[in-house]
């Protein structure tokens, strides 16, 4: 008897490694994202870059992600997507209002990671963040080096 559920690509987690170095995370949220068919196929293939991505609010109070690069689907489709288009994020109104209030205080909203959940839906983890100063970055480099040395057993 065949199963009704399709097999879902698992273990798709694309991280923005630079974000934790550049920013201090104050609050994290999980948001849905509106994608087209070929974008979903490229995400499942792992062809996504989050390096320059950030979120902003439109005049209608909707949250959008800008700068996220999803590569064109390689199998060929005449309806392929624009690689760097702005994509709408899906959050509750309560969460949107909280983010909007905090963004007015000079904080920014950045994309931390993109993943596919157990139901097969593409989700983004976004964070309300504050930019680090140069001395904060130096301190995080020292902490990372110290942690690496202790794992190796050198200290």
ZAMARGU-4260 file (C-alpha; in steps of 0.2 Angstrom, whole numbers, plus 5000, padded with zeros to 4 digits):
<rodrens>
0) 5000/5000/5000 | 5009/5016/4994 | 5010/5030/5006 | 5001/5046/5003 | 5015/5057/5010
5) 5029/5062/4998 | 5047/5060/5004 | 5054/5077/5009 | 5072/5083/5007 | 5078/5083/5025
10) 5093/5091/5033 | 5093/5106/5022 | 5100/5120/5034 | 5108/5135/5026 | 5116/5147/5038
15) 5122/5165/5038 | 5139/5162/5046 | 5144/5180/5045 | 5128/5186/5054 | 5134/5180/5071
20) 5151/5189/5069 | 5143/5205/5063 | 5128/5206/5075 | 5122/5203/5092 | 5106/5194/5092
25) 5093/5201/5104 | 5077/5190/5099 | 5074/5176/5086 | 5059/5172/5076 | 5054/5158/5064
30) 5045/5165/5048 | 5037/5157/5033 | 5042/5163/5016 | 5032/5165/5000 | 5042/5155/4986
35) 5038/5150/4968 | 5040/5132/4962 | 5057/5133/4955 | 5063/5143/4970 | 5058/5128/4981
40) 5067/5116/4970 | 5083/5126/4971 | 5081/5128/4990 | 5080/5109/4991 | 5095/5107/4981
45) 5104/5119/4993 | 5107/5133/4981 | 5104/5148/4992 | 5115/5162/4999 | 5110/5172/5014
50) 5126/5183/5015 | 5119/5200/5010 | 5101/5197/5016 | 5091/5208/5028 | 5072/5211/5031
55) 5062/5227/5030 | 5044/5233/5032 | 5034/5239/5017 | 5021/5253/5018 | 5007/5241/5021
60) 5016/5234/5037 | 5022/5218/5028 | 5039/5210/5031 | 5050/5207/5016 | 5067/5199/5014
65) 5079/5208/5002 | 5096/5202/4996 | 5093/5183/4998 | 5100/5174/4982 | 5091/5158/4976
70) 5100/5151/4961 | 5090/5147/4945 | 5084/5130/4944 | 5096/5120/4933 | 5084/5107/4926
75) 5077/5120/4914 | 5061/5129/4915 | 5054/5143/4905 | 5046/5150/4920 | 5062/5151/4931
80) 5062/5164/4944 | 5072/5180/4947 | 5087/5175/4958 | 5087/5191/4969 | 5069/5196/4970
85) 5062/5202/4986 | 5051/5189/4995 | 5037/5191/5007 | 5039/5184/5025 | 5024/5176/5035
90) 5023/5181/5053 | 5009/5184/5066 | 5003/5202/5067 | 5008/5202/5085 | 5026/5197/5080
95) 5026/5210/5066 | 5021/5224/5077 | 5034/5219/5090 | 5048/5219/5076 | 5041/5235/5069
100) 5043/5244/5086 | 5060/5238/5089 | 5066/5242/5072 | 5061/5260/5075 | 5074/5260/5089
105) 5088/5258/5077 | 5089/5239/5077 | 5090/5228/5061 | 5082/5212/5056 | 5093/5200/5048
110) 5092/5182/5041 | 5101/5169/5052 | 5096/5153/5043 | 5085/5145/5031 | 5078/5127/5033
115) 5065/5115/5028 | 5054/5109/5043 | 5047/5092/5046 | 5031/5096/5036 | 5042/5100/5021
120) 5039/5119/5022 | 5053/5132/5019 | 5056/5143/5035 | 5068/5157/5039 | 5075/5160/5056
125) 5076/5179/5057 | 5084/5189/5072 | 5082/5206/5079 | 5100/5212/5080 | 5112/5226/5085
130) 5128/5228/5075 | 5144/5225/5084 | 5158/5237/5086 | 5176/5233/5081 | 5181/5229/5099
135) 5166/5217/5101 | 5172/5208/5085 | 5189/5206/5092 | 5182/5199/5108 | 5172/5186/5099
140) 5187/5181/5089 | 5197/5179/5105 | 5183/5168/5113 | 5182/5157/5097 | 5201/5154/5097
145) 5201/5150/5116 | 5187/5138/5114 | 5195/5130/5099 | 5211/5128/5109 | 5202/5120/5124
150) 5194/5108/5112 | 5211/5102/5105 | 5217/5101/5123 | 5231/5114/5121 | 5226/5125/5136
</rodrens>
